[in-house]
């Protein structure tokens, strides 16, 4: 199975996009199980922090409930990894 690490912007723009953008296609491929997302605690924390901003939710046309659902989906369907440097 193919694995990938996605940047916070790719995750959020892909999840919120209604248009057939590149980020939407990447997100849809992950959501369809075509690859496994590797997620680190720092990326997950960043996603949570960004989605806690009302102005970001407005820009993404996302409700707070949808934001929580996205975070839970990421936790359930991704593999949490610890980055090493």
Residue frames relative to the residue before (quaternion, step in Angstrom):
aa qw qx qy qz dx dy dz
X 1.0000 0.0000 0.0000 0.0000 0.00 0.00 0.00
X 0.4662 -0.6654 0.5221 0.2594 3.51 -1.03 0.89
X 0.1007 -0.7749 0.6211 0.0597 3.58 -1.05 0.80
X 0.0082 -0.7977 0.6028 -0.0171 3.55 -1.19 0.60
X 0.2800 -0.6938 0.6344 0.1943 3.51 -1.30 0.54
X 0.1435 -0.8006 0.5791 0.0557 3.56 -0.77 1.06
X 0.4923 -0.6397 0.5157 0.2873 3.52 -1.12 0.76
X 0.6618 -0.5224 0.3720 0.3882 3.55 -1.20 0.58
X 0.6634 0.5132 -0.3120 0.4462 3.61 0.88 -0.88
X 0.6347 0.5179 -0.3318 0.4678 3.59 1.00 -0.79
X 0.6476 0.5225 -0.3152 0.4564 3.58 0.93 -0.92
X 0.7401 0.4402 -0.2481 0.4438 3.57 0.69 -1.09
X 0.6790 0.4709 -0.3042 0.4739 3.59 0.87 -0.86
X 0.6416 0.5249 -0.3218 0.4575 3.57 1.04 -0.73
X 0.6724 0.5036 -0.2931 0.4564 3.56 0.94 -0.90
X 0.7570 0.4096 -0.2035 0.4666 3.57 0.99 -0.82
X 0.5631 0.6536 -0.3789 0.3350 3.59 1.17 -0.39
X 0.2461 -0.7504 0.5981 0.1365 3.53 -0.98 0.93
X 0.6492 0.5034 -0.3025 0.4833 3.57 1.25 -0.45
X 0.5413 -0.6352 0.4408 0.3305 3.60 -1.15 0.48
X 0.1225 0.8151 -0.5500 0.1347 3.57 0.61 1.17
X 0.6769 -0.4596 0.3719 0.4386 3.56 -1.30 0.16
X 0.6659 0.4984 -0.3169 0.4558 3.60 0.88 -0.89
X 0.6345 0.5208 -0.3297 0.4664 3.60 1.02 -0.73
X 0.6516 0.5105 -0.3146 0.4645 3.59 0.99 -0.79
X 0.6332 0.5155 -0.3274 0.4755 3.59 1.02 -0.78
X 0.6656 0.4992 -0.2983 0.4677 3.58 0.88 -0.97
X 0.6628 0.5091 -0.3051 0.4565 3.59 0.91 -0.90
X 0.6269 0.5286 -0.3369 0.4627 3.59 1.03 -0.73
X 0.6485 0.4931 -0.3157 0.4864 3.58 1.00 -0.80
X 0.6679 0.5164 -0.2955 0.4472 3.57 0.89 -0.99
X 0.6856 0.4652 -0.2687 0.4913 3.59 1.14 -0.65
X 0.5382 -0.6603 0.3847 0.3555 3.59 1.28 0.00
X 0.4038 0.7323 -0.4686 0.2847 3.59 1.18 0.37
X 0.7766 0.0111 -0.0669 0.6263 3.58 1.30 -0.19
X 0.4295 -0.6732 0.5377 0.2705 3.55 -1.27 0.37
X 0.3072 -0.7455 0.5618 0.1850 3.55 -0.86 0.97
X 0.2332 -0.7222 0.6367 0.1367 3.52 -1.02 0.94
X 0.0613 -0.8144 0.5761 -0.0326 3.54 -0.72 1.11
X 0.2246 -0.7632 0.5907 0.1350 3.57 -0.88 0.93
X 0.6530 -0.5111 0.3874 0.4027 3.55 -1.25 0.39
X 0.6508 0.5059 -0.3428 0.4506 3.66 0.92 -0.73
X 0.6550 0.4860 -0.3268 0.4776 3.63 0.97 -0.73
X 0.6471 0.5132 -0.3244 0.4611 3.59 0.93 -0.84
X 0.6417 0.5157 -0.3134 0.4733 3.59 0.99 -0.82
X 0.6476 0.5118 -0.3182 0.4662 3.57 0.99 -0.81
X 0.6287 0.5226 -0.3335 0.4695 3.59 0.97 -0.82
X 0.6622 0.5027 -0.3022 0.4664 3.59 0.91 -0.91
X 0.6624 0.5117 -0.3008 0.4571 3.59 0.94 -0.89
X 0.6695 0.4937 -0.2983 0.4681 3.57 0.91 -0.91
X 0.7006 0.4671 -0.2749 0.4642 3.60 0.94 -0.87
X 0.5851 0.5670 -0.3734 0.4436 3.60 1.25 -0.14
X 0.6001 0.5642 -0.3495 0.4465 3.59 1.29 -0.19
X 0.4450 -0.7191 0.4649 0.2621 3.61 -0.57 1.11
X 0.6500 0.5251 -0.3355 0.4350 3.61 0.97 -0.77
X 0.6290 0.5155 -0.3353 0.4757 3.59 1.11 -0.61
X 0.6378 0.5219 -0.3286 0.4615 3.58 0.95 -0.84
X 0.6323 0.5183 -0.3300 0.4719 3.59 1.00 -0.79
X 0.6726 0.5039 -0.2996 0.4516 3.58 0.87 -0.94
X 0.7191 0.4251 -0.2376 0.4957 3.58 1.04 -0.80
X 0.3416 -0.7446 0.4911 0.2961 3.60 1.32 -0.17
X 0.4574 0.6649 -0.4355 0.3987 3.54 0.97 0.98
X 0.3619 -0.7143 0.5534 0.2290 3.56 -1.02 0.78
X 0.6488 -0.5028 0.3795 0.4268 3.61 -1.20 0.28
X 0.6286 0.5294 -0.3359 0.4601 3.60 1.05 -0.70
X 0.6473 0.4998 -0.3138 0.4824 3.59 1.00 -0.79
X 0.6211 0.5412 -0.3397 0.4538 3.59 1.05 -0.73
X 0.6560 0.4919 -0.3049 0.4845 3.59 0.94 -0.87
X 0.6439 0.5215 -0.3203 0.4591 3.58 0.97 -0.83
X 0.6389 0.5188 -0.3275 0.4641 3.60 0.99 -0.77
X 0.6460 0.5123 -0.3202 0.4667 3.59 0.92 -0.87
X 0.6626 0.4969 -0.3059 0.4695 3.60 0.92 -0.86
X 0.6269 0.5302 -0.3282 0.4672 3.59 1.03 -0.78
X 0.6449 0.5155 -0.3185 0.4658 3.57 0.94 -0.87
X 0.6635 0.5075 -0.3053 0.4572 3.59 0.93 -0.87
X 0.7036 0.4812 -0.2603 0.4535 3.58 0.98 -0.88
X 0.8129 0.3218 -0.1354 0.4661 3.56 0.84 -0.96
X 0.6493 0.4686 -0.3305 0.4996 3.60 1.24 0.17
X 0.3964 -0.6683 0.5640 0.2794 3.52 -1.29 0.26
X 0.3218 -0.7500 0.5500 0.1774 3.55 -0.73 1.10
X 0.0392 -0.8017 0.5959 -0.0241 3.56 -0.76 1.09
X 0.3556 -0.6955 0.5786 0.2346 3.53 -1.29 0.43
X 0.3611 -0.7446 0.5133 0.2275 3.60 -0.58 1.09
X 0.1403 -0.7628 0.6250 0.0889 3.54 -1.13 0.72
X 0.1643 -0.7892 0.5874 0.0721 3.53 -1.01 0.82
